[in-house]
Amino acid sequence: MTKTVLIIDDDVELSEILSDILEEKQYHVLVANDGLQAIKKTKGEKIDLILLDIQMPYMSGFWFCDLFKKKMDTKKIPIVMISGLSKEENAKKAYQLGACAFLKKPFEFEELFEVLEKHIS
């Protein structure tokens, strides 16, 4: 069964690269460039994992993660936070809000696939 990954990142180029790589590994990929698009994309879709950037327009990744972990229909979706911000407190905050993993940009694709395999059931 194909697993669905939602990429939420305002970096369009990175989103396209991640999408291509994940599709090569047989994942179904949805892309949203901000939290508002992401909310629309999750309606009526079964999402198996979310790759979520911290710094985005309209709402931060932290805000989005917190919102999704509080909603009954989305709280069980694993969220992997990704960020170019390397501060330790960002990783701590991500985990406190319910993220299952934190990847610092740039990350190796092998690292990404390890995280996906570990957290997609």
DRENPA-3360 file (N, C-alpha, C; in nm, 2 decimals, always signed):
BEGIN
1 = MTKTVLII = +0.08/-0.12/+0.00/+0.00/+0.00/+0.00/+0.09/+0.13/+0.00 ~ +0.06/+0.22/-0.09/+0.14/+0.34/-0.10/+0.11/+0.43/+0.02 ~ +0.21/+0.49/+0.08/+0.20/+0.58/+0.19/+0.21/+0.72/+0.14 ~ +0.13/+0.81/+0.20/+0.12/+0.95/+0.16/+0.20/+1.04/+0.26 ~ +0.29/+1.12/+0.20/+0.37/+1.22/+0.27/+0.33/+1.36/+0.23 ~ +0.30/+1.44/+0.32/+0.27/+1.58/+0.30/+0.39/+1.66/+0.33 ~ +0.44/+1.73/+0.23/+0.56/+1.82/+0.25/+0.50/+1.96/+0.26 ~ +0.53/+2.03/+0.38/+0.49/+2.17/+0.40/+0.62/+2.25/+0.41;
9 = DDDVELSE = +0.65/+2.33/+0.31/+0.77/+2.41/+0.31/+0.75/+2.52/+0.20 ~ +0.79/+2.64/+0.24/+0.78/+2.75/+0.15/+0.89/+2.76/+0.05 ~ +0.99/+2.67/+0.07/+1.10/+2.66/-0.03/+1.06/+2.57/-0.14 ~ +1.01/+2.63/-0.25/+0.95/+2.56/-0.36/+1.05/+2.46/-0.42 ~ +1.17/+2.50/-0.44/+1.28/+2.42/-0.50/+1.30/+2.29/-0.42 ~ +1.32/+2.31/-0.29/+1.34/+2.20/-0.20/+1.22/+2.11/-0.20 ~ +1.10/+2.16/-0.20/+0.98/+2.08/-0.20/+0.97/+1.99/-0.33 ~ +1.01/+2.05/-0.44/+1.01/+1.97/-0.57/+1.12/+1.86/-0.56;
17 = ILSDILEE = +1.23/+1.89/-0.51/+1.34/+1.79/-0.50/+1.29/+1.68/-0.40 ~ +1.24/+1.71/-0.29/+1.19/+1.61/-0.19/+1.08/+1.53/-0.26 ~ +0.99/+1.60/-0.32/+0.88/+1.53/-0.39/+0.93/+1.43/-0.49 ~ +1.02/+1.47/-0.58/+1.08/+1.38/-0.68/+1.14/+1.25/-0.61 ~ +1.22/+1.28/-0.51/+1.29/+1.17/-0.45/+1.20/+1.07/-0.38 ~ +1.10/+1.13/-0.31/+1.00/+1.04/-0.24/+0.92/+0.96/-0.34 ~ +0.88/+1.03/-0.45/+0.80/+0.95/-0.55/+0.88/+0.84/-0.62 ~ +1.01/+0.86/-0.63/+1.10/+0.75/-0.68/+1.10/+0.63/-0.59;
25 = KQYHVLVA = +1.08/+0.66/-0.46/+1.07/+0.55/-0.36/+0.92/+0.50/-0.34 ~ +0.84/+0.54/-0.43/+0.70/+0.49/-0.43/+0.61/+0.55/-0.33 ~ +0.64/+0.67/-0.27/+0.55/+0.74/-0.19/+0.46/+0.83/-0.27 ~ +0.34/+0.84/-0.22/+0.24/+0.94/-0.28/+0.27/+1.07/-0.21 ~ +0.30/+1.18/-0.28/+0.34/+1.31/-0.22/+0.24/+1.42/-0.25 ~ +0.21/+1.49/-0.14/+0.13/+1.61/-0.16/+0.23/+1.73/-0.11 ~ +0.21/+1.84/-0.17/+0.30/+1.96/-0.14/+0.21/+2.08/-0.11 ~ +0.25/+2.14/+0.00/+0.19/+2.27/+0.04/+0.30/+2.37/+0.07;
33 = NDGLQAIK = +0.28/+2.49/+0.02/+0.39/+2.59/+0.04/+0.37/+2.68/+0.17 ~ +0.26/+2.66/+0.24/+0.23/+2.73/+0.36/+0.13/+2.65/+0.44 ~ +0.10/+2.69/+0.56/+0.01/+2.61/+0.65/-0.13/+2.62/+0.60 ~ -0.17/+2.73/+0.54/-0.31/+2.74/+0.49/-0.34/+2.64/+0.38 ~ -0.24/+2.62/+0.29/-0.25/+2.52/+0.18/-0.25/+2.38/+0.24 ~ -0.17/+2.36/+0.35/-0.16/+2.23/+0.41/-0.29/+2.19/+0.47 ~ -0.36/+2.28/+0.54/-0.49/+2.25/+0.60/-0.59/+2.20/+0.49 ~ -0.59/+2.27/+0.38/-0.68/+2.23/+0.27/-0.64/+2.10/+0.21;
41 = KTKGEKID = -0.51/+2.07/+0.20/-0.46/+1.94/+0.15/-0.49/+1.82/+0.24 ~ -0.51/+1.85/+0.36/-0.53/+1.74/+0.46/-0.68/+1.70/+0.46 ~ -0.77/+1.78/+0.41/-0.91/+1.75/+0.41/-0.94/+1.64/+0.31 ~ -0.99/+1.53/+0.36/-1.03/+1.42/+0.28/-0.91/+1.33/+0.23 ~ -0.79/+1.36/+0.28/-0.68/+1.28/+0.24/-0.63/+1.20/+0.36 ~ -0.58/+1.08/+0.34/-0.52/+1.00/+0.45/-0.37/+1.03/+0.44 ~ -0.32/+1.11/+0.54/-0.18/+1.15/+0.54/-0.11/+1.05/+0.64 ~ +0.00/+0.99/+0.59/+0.08/+0.90/+0.68/+0.19/+0.97/+0.75;
49 = LILLDIQM = +0.24/+1.08/+0.70/+0.35/+1.15/+0.76/+0.36/+1.29/+0.70 ~ +0.39/+1.39/+0.79/+0.41/+1.53/+0.74/+0.56/+1.57/+0.76 ~ +0.62/+1.62/+0.66/+0.75/+1.69/+0.67/+0.72/+1.84/+0.68 ~ +0.75/+1.90/+0.78/+0.71/+2.04/+0.81/+0.83/+2.13/+0.84 ~ +0.84/+2.24/+0.76/+0.94/+2.34/+0.79/+0.89/+2.43/+0.90 ~ +0.99/+2.48/+0.98/+0.95/+2.57/+1.09/+0.92/+2.71/+1.04 ~ +1.00/+2.77/+0.96/+0.98/+2.90/+0.91/+0.90/+2.91/+0.79 ~ +0.77/+2.96/+0.80/+0.68/+2.97/+0.69/+0.60/+3.09/+0.70;
57 = PYMSGFWF = +0.54/+3.13/+0.58/+0.45/+3.25/+0.59/+0.32/+3.21/+0.66 ~ +0.25/+3.31/+0.71/+0.11/+3.29/+0.77/+0.12/+3.23/+0.91 ~ +0.17/+3.11/+0.92/+0.18/+3.04/+1.05/+0.31/+2.96/+1.05 ~ +0.38/+2.96/+1.17/+0.50/+2.89/+1.18/+0.48/+2.74/+1.18 ~ +0.58/+2.66/+1.15/+0.57/+2.52/+1.16/+0.53/+2.48/+1.31 ~ +0.59/+2.55/+1.40/+0.55/+2.52/+1.54/+0.40/+2.54/+1.57 ~ +0.35/+2.64/+1.52/+0.20/+2.67/+1.54/+0.12/+2.56/+1.47 ~ +0.16/+2.52/+1.35/+0.09/+2.42/+1.27/+0.10/+2.29/+1.35;
65 = CDLFKKKM = +0.22/+2.25/+1.39/+0.24/+2.12/+1.46/+0.15/+2.12/+1.59 ~ +0.15/+2.23/+1.66/+0.07/+2.23/+1.79/-0.08/+2.22/+1.75 ~ -0.12/+2.28/+1.65/-0.26/+2.27/+1.61/-0.30/+2.13/+1.57 ~ -0.22/+2.07/+1.49/-0.25/+1.93/+1.44/-0.24/+1.83/+1.55 ~ -0.15/+1.85/+1.65/-0.14/+1.75/+1.76/-0.26/+1.77/+1.86 ~ -0.33/+1.87/+1.85/-0.45/+1.90/+1.94/-0.58/+1.85/+1.88 ~ -0.58/+1.83/+1.74/-0.71/+1.79/+1.67/-0.72/+1.64/+1.67 ~ -0.84/+1.59/+1.70/-0.86/+1.45/+1.71/-0.83/+1.38/+1.58;
73 = DTKKIPIV = -0.87/+1.43/+1.47/-0.85/+1.36/+1.34/-0.71/+1.37/+1.28 ~ -0.62/+1.45/+1.34/-0.49/+1.46/+1.29/-0.38/+1.44/+1.39 ~ -0.41/+1.42/+1.52/-0.31/+1.41/+1.62/-0.22/+1.29/+1.61 ~ -0.26/+1.19/+1.54/-0.18/+1.07/+1.53/-0.09/+1.07/+1.41 ~ -0.10/+1.17/+1.33/-0.01/+1.18/+1.21/+0.13/+1.21/+1.26 ~ +0.23/+1.13/+1.22/+0.37/+1.17/+1.26/+0.41/+1.30/+1.19 ~ +0.48/+1.39/+1.26/+0.53/+1.51/+1.20/+0.68/+1.52/+1.22 ~ +0.75/+1.53/+1.11/+0.89/+1.55/+1.11/+0.92/+1.70/+1.08;
81 = MISGLSKE = +0.97/+1.77/+1.18/+1.01/+1.91/+1.16/+1.14/+1.92/+1.09 ~ +1.15/+2.01/+0.99/+1.28/+2.03/+0.92/+1.31/+2.18/+0.93 ~ +1.43/+2.22/+0.95/+1.47/+2.36/+0.96/+1.62/+2.38/+0.93 ~ +1.64/+2.50/+0.88/+1.78/+2.54/+0.86/+1.83/+2.61/+0.99 ~ +1.74/+2.63/+1.08/+1.78/+2.68/+1.21/+1.83/+2.57/+1.30 ~ +1.96/+2.59/+1.34/+2.02/+2.47/+1.41/+2.01/+2.48/+1.56 ~ +1.95/+2.58/+1.61/+1.95/+2.60/+1.76/+1.88/+2.48/+1.82 ~ +1.95/+2.43/+1.93/+1.90/+2.32/+2.01/+1.76/+2.34/+2.06;
89 = ENAKKAYQ = +1.73/+2.47/+2.09/+1.59/+2.49/+2.15/+1.48/+2.47/+2.04 ~ +1.52/+2.48/+1.91/+1.42/+2.46/+1.81/+1.38/+2.31/+1.81 ~ +1.48/+2.22/+1.82/+1.46/+2.08/+1.82/+1.38/+2.04/+1.95 ~ +1.41/+2.10/+2.06/+1.34/+2.07/+2.19/+1.20/+2.11/+2.17 ~ +1.17/+2.23/+2.12/+1.04/+2.28/+2.11/+0.96/+2.19/+2.01 ~ +1.02/+2.15/+1.90/+0.95/+2.06/+1.81/+0.90/+1.93/+1.88 ~ +0.99/+1.87/+1.96/+0.96/+1.75/+2.03/+0.85/+1.78/+2.13 ~ +0.86/+1.89/+2.20/+0.76/+1.93/+2.30/+0.62/+1.94/+2.24;
97 = LGACAFLK = +0.61/+1.99/+2.12/+0.49/+2.01/+2.05/+0.43/+1.88/+1.99 ~ +0.51/+1.77/+1.99/+0.46/+1.64/+1.94/+0.53/+1.59/+1.82 ~ +0.63/+1.66/+1.77/+0.70/+1.61/+1.65/+0.77/+1.48/+1.68 ~ +0.78/+1.39/+1.59/+0.84/+1.26/+1.61/+0.99/+1.26/+1.58 ~ +1.03/+1.36/+1.50/+1.17/+1.37/+1.46/+1.20/+1.52/+1.42 ~ +1.33/+1.55/+1.41/+1.37/+1.68/+1.37/+1.50/+1.67/+1.28 ~ +1.49/+1.72/+1.16/+1.60/+1.72/+1.07/+1.65/+1.86/+1.04 ~ +1.78/+1.88/+1.05/+1.84/+2.01/+1.02/+1.88/+2.01/+0.87;
105 = KPFEFEEL = +1.83/+2.12/+0.80/+1.87/+2.14/+0.66/+2.01/+2.19/+0.66 ~ +2.09/+2.15/+0.56/+2.06/+2.04/+0.47/+2.08/+1.90/+0.54 ~ +2.00/+1.81/+0.50/+2.01/+1.67/+0.55/+2.03/+1.58/+0.44 ~ +2.09/+1.46/+0.47/+2.12/+1.36/+0.38/+1.99/+1.28/+0.35 ~ +1.96/+1.24/+0.22/+1.84/+1.17/+0.19/+1.83/+1.04/+0.26 ~ +1.95/+0.97/+0.29/+1.95/+0.85/+0.37/+1.89/+0.87/+0.51 ~ +1.92/+0.99/+0.56/+1.87/+1.02/+0.70/+1.72/+1.04/+0.69 ~ +1.67/+1.11/+0.59/+1.53/+1.12/+0.57/+1.46/+0.99/+0.55;
113 = FEVLEKHI = +1.51/+0.90/+0.47/+1.45/+0.77/+0.45/+1.45/+0.69/+0.58 ~ +1.55/+0.70/+0.66/+1.55/+0.63/+0.79/+1.44/+0.68/+0.88 ~ +1.42/+0.81/+0.88/+1.31/+0.87/+0.96/+1.18/+0.82/+0.91 ~ +1.16/+0.82/+0.78/+1.03/+0.78/+0.72/+1.00/+0.64/+0.76 ~ +1.10/+0.55/+0.74/+1.08/+0.41/+0.77/+1.04/+0.38/+0.91 ~ +1.11/+0.46/+1.00/+1.08/+0.44/+1.14/+0.95/+0.49/+1.19 ~ +0.90/+0.60/+1.12/+0.77/+0.66/+1.17/+0.65/+0.64/+1.09 ~ +0.66/+0.58/+0.97/+0.54/+0.55/+0.89/+0.50/+0.41/+0.92;
121 = S = +0.38/+0.39/+0.97/+0.34/+0.25/+1.01/+0.27/+0.18/+0.89;
% end
